[in-house]
Amino acid sequence: MANTMDLLGALLKRGMTDSSTSRIEHSLGEKGMGGLGGILEELGVTPAKQPAGAQARQASASGSPLDSLGNLGELAKSFLGEGNQGKSLAAGGLGALIGSILGGGGKSAKGAIGGGALALLGSIALQAFRNASQQGSQPEKIDSADQLAAGLRAAANAKEEKEVQSIVDLTVRAMVNAAKADGRIDEDEMQKIVGEMQEDGISQAERDYLLAEVCKPLNTAEIVRAVPNRQVAAQVYAASLLAIEVDTPTERAYLQTLARDLKLDSNVVSQIHSTLGLA
């Protein structure tokens, strides 16, 4: 049976577009969710702020393989650092995801990478709602159900595990559906992507699952019908945005239709684009 949590992590790690890595970096940085008042600060997983020159001195002393990899490397070290240890499920997952994008993730980290991928998408959605609704009022506290759907806390029982699994399944299907929007992805192209993902240890069942999704006809209505609430709708939209470049009229039309059918407010959609560094 395919493990779609591992698939989700592999899709974000390898990237379905050339822009995936830069968009993820932007979402976690100062201009995304990692700035003052950002959703990650509230969740206790904000990248560590250090005095000027401190990062360079720390890099010289630590000799970490992430030291020469710029901002994304610093983000990975921040999420994996002492300040976040034991503080949040999201911190370790996001750190594992970033580390894997940079080439530091191994097969043993697959579960953490998948969890980080879900936490990334969930945090983007929560940030979008927070920013879209802020008009001088105190933002609503993120409740336990929101945190579960966003991958920011572990499932407490079998019912919650099933709920999270259904969200992950839907997210993977949505990403593949979006990638087919302009007709440029076909089985040969996905075979190449899958071949790269096999280096990360995805199983034959996961490979077959992904290829089966690619071979299905475009069916956005089915994706929309499976969305249980507006938070998951925003997560699905963010995942779809990470799956395509948005550089053709067909892709832009697909996203517009998806947002409309998901009944996402235009301000929320704008906030998701902004968090990912897109106009």
N, C-alpha and C positions, 0 to 999 in steps of 0.2 A: 504493500500500500504506500502511495506517495506521501511524503512528509512535506506539506505545502509551506510550513513555517521555514524549513530549510530552503525551499524553492524561493520564497520571498526574499530571504537573506541573500541568496545567490544572485537573484535578479538585480537587486540594488548594489551588491558588491561589484558585479561585472559591469553593470550599467547597460541599459537597452539603448542608450544614445551616447553620443560623444560628450554631451553636456552634463550627464548625470552627476559626475563627481563634483564639478564646480557648483552645481545647484545644491547638492547636499552640503557642501562646505559653506555656502552662503546661508543656508537655512539654520545652521548651527552657530553661526558667527554673530558678531555685534549688530549687524544690520538685519539679522533674522531673529531667531528665538533666544540667542545668547546674550543679548544686550540688557541694559538696566531695565527692570520691569518686565522682561520677557518671561514666557511661560516656563522656561527651564529654571529660571531663578526661583520661582515659586515652588517648583518641584524638587529643588535642592540639587539640581544637576547642571547648574551653570558652569561653563568652562572657567577654570580658576583664573582670577585676575592677578597679575604679578606686576611689581614695580618695573619701570623702564630698566632694561639691561639685565633683569633677573633671569629671563628666559635664556638669554645667551650664556650667562654664567652657569645656569643649571645644565644647559645642553653640553657645555664643555666638560662639566664634571660627570654627567651621567653616561655619556657615550651611547645614548639610545639610538637605534636605527631610525627612529622617527625624527631625530634632531635636524636632519638636512632636508626635510620634506615640507618646510614652510608652514603656513597657517593650519593646514589640515593635520599635519603631524603634531602641532601644538595642541589642537583640539583633542586628538586622540589621547595625548598624555594627560590633558586636563580631566577628561572623563574617567580615565583609568587611575587618576592620582589619589593620594591619601585622603583628600578632602571629600571625595565621593564614595569611598569604600564603605559598604554597608548602609549607605544612606538611601539608595534607591535602586530598584531593579533596572530602571531605565539607564542609569549611569553606566553600569557594566555593559549593557546591551549596546548603547550608543558608542561606547569606547571600542567594543569588539567590532562593530560595523565599520567604524572609521579605520581602525587598524587593518581590517580585511581589505578595504578599498585600496589601502596603501601597500598591500602585499604582505601584511604581517599576520593575517589570520590563517589558522590551520584547520584541518578537518575537525579537530576536537572542539573548535569554537563555533561550529555550525549553528547549534541551538541558540547561543548568545547572539550571533549575527542576525538570525531571523527575528529574535526578540527585539533587537535594536532597530531593525527595519520597521517593525510594527510600531515601536515607540516613537520613531522619527515621524512616521505618517500621522500617528495620533496626536503628537505634540503640534505638528503643523496645523491640524484641524482645530485643536483647542485654541491655539494662538490666533487663528483667523477669526473665530467667533469672539474671542476676547477683544481683539482690536476693532472689529466691525461694530461692536456694541458699546465701546467706550465713548462716552460723551460727558466726562466729568464725574461719572458715578463710580462707585466701588464695584469692581468686577465680582461676579458670583464665584463662590468657592467651587473648585472642581470636586465633584462627589465621587464616591467609590465606583459607581457604575460607569461614569465617564473614564475613570482611570483604567478600569478593566478593559473596556472597548479600545482604549488607546494604547494598550500594552504597557501601561505604566505601573501595574501591580500584577502579581501572580494570581491565577485562578484559585479560589478557595475550595472548590468542590467540582464534581463531575459536570454539573449543569453549567457552571462558568467556563470550564474547559471546552465544552461543546460550543458555547457562545463565541469564545475566542477563535476556535478552529473554523467556525463558519465565516467569521470576518476575514481570516487569513485566506481561506479558499476563495472567497469573493474577490479579495484584493488581487490575487494572482491572476484570476480570470479577467479582471478588469484591465490589468496591465497588458496582457496579451491581446485583448480585444482592441485596446487603444492602438497598439502597435500595428494592427491590421487595417487601421482606419483609412490610410491612403493607398493601400494595396502594394506597398513596397516590401513588406515582409512576407516571405513565403517559406515553404518547408525547408528549402536549401539554406536560406539565411538563418532560420532558427536552428537547423542542424549545426551550423557553425557556432552559434551562441551556446547551444547545449554542449558541444564538444569542449568549449572553454570551461563551462560550468562543471563538467565531469572532473576536471583537474581539482576542483574544490571538494570532490567527494560526493556529488549527488548520485543517488542510486539509479538503477535501471528503471525502477517504478516511477521515480520522479522525472526521469528523462522521457519516458513514454507518456506520462501525464501531460507534460508541457507540449510535446509534439502533437498530442491529440487535441489540445486546446487550439493550437495554431491551425490545424486542419479544419476546425469548425468554421462555419460562415460567421461573418460579423453579426453580432446579436446584442446590441446595446440595451434593447428593451428588457432582455432577460437579466442583464446585470442590474439595471435600475429596479426591477421587481424584487430582487433579492436583498436590497438595501433596507435594513430595519429601522433606521432613524437618521436624523440630520447629521449627527457626528460621524457616523460611518459613511454617510454620503460625502462629506468633506474629505474623509480619508481616502475614499475611492477616487475622488477627483484628483487629489494630490498625487496618488499613485499613478493615475493615468497621465498626469502632466509630466511625471518623471520618466514615463515610458516612451515619449515621443519628443522630437525636436521642436515641434510647433513652427516649422518653417515652410509650410505649404498651406494654401487656402483650404484644402481638404482637412488637414489636421486642425486648423483653427475652427472650421465649421463643426468638426466632431466634438471639440471641447465645448463650444457654445451650446450644441444640442445636449450634450451630457449634463452640463450645468443646469440647463432649463429643465430637463427631465428629472433631475435629482432635486429640483426645487430649491437650489442654493441661491441665496441672496447675492446680488451682484457685488456688494461690499465684501462678503465672505470670499467670493471667487477672487476678487482683486487682492485681498490679503494673502491668499494662498500663493498667487503669482508673485507678489512682492517678497514673501518669505523665501521663495526659491530663486529670487533674483531675476524675475522675468517682468517685463513691462506689462 
